[in-house]
Amino acid sequence: MNREADRICANGLGDILRSRFGILLVALAGIFLYWQMNQKDVPFAPGKKQLNTISVAREIQLGQDSYLQILQQEQSQGNAVLCADPAACTGDARALTDTVRDIGKRLEAAALELEDEYRAQGYDMPGVVEQFDWTYYVVDSATPNAFCLPGGYVAVYTGILDITGNYDDRVSLEDVRDTNKLAVVMGHEIGHALAHHGAARMSTQQVLQVGQMAVAVGLGDMSAGQQRAVMEAFGVAAQGGFLAFSREHETQADKIGLDLLVRACYDPREAPELWERMGEIGGGERPPEWMSTHPASETRAGNFRKWMPDAIAQYEARCGPLR
């Protein structure tokens, strides 16, 4: 009797493993193992790990290709890339470009210093600052934007300069007379690149695509309506996870940017006010935080206030008293 029961159980297990459901289970188990085996430390964020299957060399190449494509697209839409032609790099164009590049160089130096500090603490730092091809341009566009692509390719749009500057609804050289808030923005964007967030997002998207295919194979015996319902549920769950993943990246980049800021001797107290201003854009209307790729501006300002005592202490130890 026991032997017969064992045989039935064994056959049942074999049937499950040979079924579409079994294929789905095996595939999902494989994806889980792949996810776990490719978890890597997040540079500049001790104690954090993320999926990353893309080499630094590949990151840099992808970043460079995207950067050139974006800048060419901006030019085709009538938005000048200031100082793209060195012969025409004069006047306001030169002043704005030089300002952005000066901030970038100071933040780069701070990142190198921070790498050395983490190494001294025993943290494994791959030396991404030295590997990146740091490049800075200003785009003459009303869009309030800035980014740093993998590999250190930075663009600052003139539309964000009023927000980081005088905040008087017009852009002028007066907006870059005090560069502390602009340094907050650039530090945040550079933080994304230093932490390999772009590579992590691409790696995660690849795994989600494989997972979606595995789920689709496992649904072969269901009706069309059932398949659609399960795939929609998978999509909602995956999207929710990806949004949370993106918000975590934003918080990491905020903290990395703040660490760079104080080492480059920019005033960290400007950060909370900047994010309060950012929250006012568009009349302050935005989707709920859980539906967004970014934490709410109030959350970000609150995080900076929480980190501020340590940031001020770090600044004053390196740069002198804050006034």
Beta strands, then each sheet from edge to edge (+ up, - down):
strand 1: 39-41
strand 2: 49-51
strand 3: 81-82
strand 4: 135-139
strand 5: 146-149
strand 6: 153-157
sheet 1: 1+ 2-
sheet 2: 3+ 4- 6- 5+
end
